[in-house]
């Protein structure tokens, strides 16, 4: 009979600038004599001497909050915590607006260029870390994610024990999501239409791609309006949630979204601190039945896509 894994105890360290401490569980097996020896190997990507410095300064702690001694013997299953070195980040100079807040939910209207949750080089400059700091809710967690380059509505949960219920809504496609995009106008493109294709995203490859096979990505594409300068505003309603799905489908239709650095051609990310020409994609609406309270929710972003409001301003002319 397989032994059930021991649950992790609560973190003995407070958050740092809205970011949780890193938790490490020491694995069974191996030949490490001390906790320090294991962490030096495990954190081999850290700066030389960084792990030793953390031990010397008492910044690696056990479940009781006490510093782990540099010569502490290795104990399989033991938990230790520490705060990572927070990277230098360019501040995203756009407001993060709260459109709804109650005892269970926070719904935020995220600006372009702000990641949803800490990942890679984006840690403190994320919607989650910002909201934890600004609202004073350290238990806040993300129910889903929105691409860093996409603006619009993101749902966060207040109570950790309820997070799974809201995540299940997104997993089971019980949330109606409507997006808005600005892209070239093609009078020969017959709309509305439902685009179906199979999209794959390989680890380490920036762009997703369409391949033959059973469709796993479905998007309703509608034209809202167009104008004489050759641009149009589109309503995009995804029935699935593949990575970069809307961007891939718009590019495949021959009307790639303005400001897209990946589709149809990969140009790579801009330099840190360059907030010009944001991707003109906005998560406009979220609609769902609250799994905890039973309330019917419909939230709408108040943002206006910059290229539609003023193309010269968006283009930096």
Secondary structure, 3 states (H helix, E strand, C coil): CCCCCCCCCCCCCCCECCECCEEEECCCCCCCCEHHHHHHHHCCCCCCCHHHHHHHCCCCECCCCCECCCCCECCCCCEEEECCCCCCCCCCCCCCEEEEECCCEEEEEECCCCECCCECCECCCEHHHHHHHHHCCCCCEECCCCCCCCEEEEEEECCHHHHHHHHHHHHCCCCEEEEEEEEECCCCCCCCEEEEEEEECCCCCCCCEEECCCCCEEEEEEEEEECCCCEEEEEEEECCCCCCHHHHHHHHCCCCECCCCCCCCCCCCCCCCCCCCCCCEEEEEEEEECCCCCCEEEEECCCCCHHHHCHHHHHCC
